[in-house]
Each structure stands twice: as structure tokens, then as C-alpha cells.
Amino acid sequence: MDCTEKTTQIEDKVKLVYDLLKELSQVEDFPAIRANAQRALGTVWQMVNHLSLDYE
């Protein structure tokens, strides 16, 4: 596996985690999950930003 493939896989995984946390941060029926997902989203956003990925 070359560096480009690894980078693409990492970008895909980070984007997936970001999208999943974004969905969970909007769940109204589970306030604890929502709050923790929002906190985690801030951390994952740093990875998304570092990789210069589109996130909105």
C-alpha cells in the first residue's frame, strides 16, 4: 500500500467519524449521547481541519 492509498483511507475514516458524530450530536432523545458527541465532534473537527477535508 503506498502513501497515497494510506492517506485516502485515513481521510475516509476521519470523515466517517466526523459524519457519525455529527448525526449523534443531533439526537434529542438521548441528551447524554448528544452532549458527548458534541464534545467529541470538536476534537474530530481538528483532524478534519488538519487534513483540509470538506466538512459542511
KAPEHU-V646558 format. One record per backbone hydrogen bond with DSSP energy under -1.0 kcal/mol. NH is the residue of the N-H (numbers start at 0). CO is the residue of the C=O. E is the energy in kcal/mol with one decimal. If there is no record, write none. Layout:
# KAPEHU-V646558
nh->NH co->CO e->E
nh->NH co->CO e->E
This chain:
# KAPEHU-V646558
nh->5 co->1 e->-2.1
nh->6 co->2 e->-2.6
nh->7 co->3 e->-2.3
nh->8 co->4 e->-2.5
nh->9 co->5 e->-2.6
nh->10 co->6 e->-2.7
nh->11 co->7 e->-2.5
nh->12 co->8 e->-2.3
nh->13 co->9 e->-2.7
nh->14 co->10 e->-2.5
nh->15 co->11 e->-2.2
nh->16 co->12 e->-2.6
nh->17 co->13 e->-2.5
nh->18 co->14 e->-2.7
nh->19 co->15 e->-2.6
nh->20 co->16 e->-2.6
nh->21 co->17 e->-2.3
nh->22 co->18 e->-2.1
nh->23 co->19 e->-2.5
nh->24 co->20 e->-2.2
nh->25 co->22 e->-1.5
nh->26 co->23 e->-1.4
nh->33 co->29 e->-2.6
nh->34 co->30 e->-2.6
nh->35 co->31 e->-2.3
nh->36 co->32 e->-2.5
nh->37 co->33 e->-2.1
nh->38 co->34 e->-1.9
nh->39 co->35 e->-2.5
nh->40 co->36 e->-2.3
nh->41 co->37 e->-1.2
nh->42 co->38 e->-1.1
nh->43 co->39 e->-2.6
nh->44 co->40 e->-2.4
nh->47 co->43 e->-2.3
nh->48 co->44 e->-3.1
nh->49 co->45 e->-2.3
nh->50 co->46 e->-2.1
nh->51 co->48 e->-1.3
nh->52 co->47 e->-2.3
